[in-house]
Structure formats: structure tokens, C-alpha cells
Amino acid sequence: MAVEKKEEDSFTSEEMKQMQEKMSLLLTENDIPHIYNESVESKLQEGNVLVTKGALSSGFESYDLNLLVISSEDFFNNERKKEK
């Protein structure tokens, strides 16, 4: 269950852009093919990694759709934990 973010926890558009760029760079450095799209209106294809804007506080997995969604909070909080 996703929890709504409090106003003070929300990211600015510049912070979101920086996170998207960092995520794209990390994927590239690890030879993970990906695309960036402002919306998810296009049909997703199996095996593709899509970096896009969204408003989730946490990711989720759908076994029926064979889909894994990772939020920037999940991704970057995990990065910070590894650095410690």
C-alpha cells in the first residue's frame, strides 16, 4: 500500500530531473538498456526498462502482469544504505 507523501517530503521538478538523470547514468554504467519517456502511454514491452515521471511513494510488483515498478524513493534510499 503506497503512503501519500507529506508536502515537506515532495521533490521539486529540478530534484526529480536530477534523480532521473542519475538513474539513467547508473543504468548505463551497468549496461542495462533503458529508455526515458515523460509518460507511460506507450505500450511496455517485456524486458524493457522505462524511466519516467510518477508520483509513487513506493514501488510494487505485479506477478500477473510480470511487472516490477521501483520508485525513486526505493531506488535512492537503497543507494544511501549501501554507502553507509
PEURNOR-V756552 format. One record per backbone hydrogen bond with DSSP energy under -1.0 kcal/mol. CO is the residue of the C=O (numbers start at 1). NH is the residue of the N-H. If there is no record, write none. Layout:
# PEURNOR-V756552
CO/NH + CO/NH
This chain:
# PEURNOR-V756552
6/9 + 7/10 + 12/16 + 13/17 + 14/18 + 15/19 + 16/20 + 17/21 + 18/22 + 19/23 + 20/24 + 21/25 + 22/26 + 23/27 + 24/28 + 25/29 + 26/30 + 27/32 + 28/31 + 35/51 + 45/48 + 49/35 + 51/37 + 60/69 + 62/67 + 67/62 + 69/60 + 71/75 + 72/76 + 73/77 + 74/78 + 75/79 + 76/80 + 77/81 + 78/82 + 79/83
